[in-house]
Amino acid sequence: MIEVGSKIRFNYGALHCEEFGTVTAITDYGIITIKGDIGFVEEINESCIKMPGETTVNGSPIGVFVDV
């Protein structure tokens, strides 16, 4: 379950560094606001955030994940 304060990891794929952030707000509509460790702010639909170890249908580890 994702809640305010949860750590999030962004994996953009080859040749890109992973980025990390923290959930700062969750709306009633399932929109999650994340403040990145390097200062960016991102709003993502809750259904787009994967749990650790999850992959896309074709097995790709690229995406936005809950960081444990």
N, C-alpha and C positions, 0 to 999 in steps of 0.2 A: 504494500500500500504506500502510495506517495503522499507525503504530508509536508507542511512547511518545515524547513530545516533539512530535508532529505538532500543527500549529495547526488549530483548528476554528472555523468561522463559523456562527452561528445566524441564519437569516433568518426572522423571524416574520410578515412581510408589511407591508402599508400601515399607517402611523401607529405603527409600532414600530421602535425602533432595532435595528440588528444588534448581536449580542453575540459576543464572541470568547472562546476558551478554549484550553487545552492538554491533550492526552491524558496522563493520569498513570498509567493501568494498563489492561491488557488481560487478560481471563481466557481460559482454555482454551475457554470456552463462547461466545466472541465478544461478550462484554459489555465495552464500553469506558467507562472512567471519565474524565470531563472536568472539570477545574477551571477555572471561568470567571474572566476577568480582573476581574470585580466581586465575586468570592468565592463564587459558587454552585458546587455540585458536581452533576453530572448523569451518570447511567448510561444508555447507549444501546446497542442492539444494533448490531453492526458493519454489518449489511445495510441499516440505515436511514441511514447516512451516505453522501452522494453525492459524486461527484468534481466539481471545478469545471466549470461549464458545463452540468451535467446538470439536467434539469427533470423534473417529474412527467409522467404520461401526457398530461395536458391542457395541458402547457406552462408550468405555474406554477414560478417560481423559489424558492418558499418551501420551507424545509427546513434540514437540517443538512449542511454541506459541509466538505470538507478545504479549508483556506485556503492559497493559494499566495502 
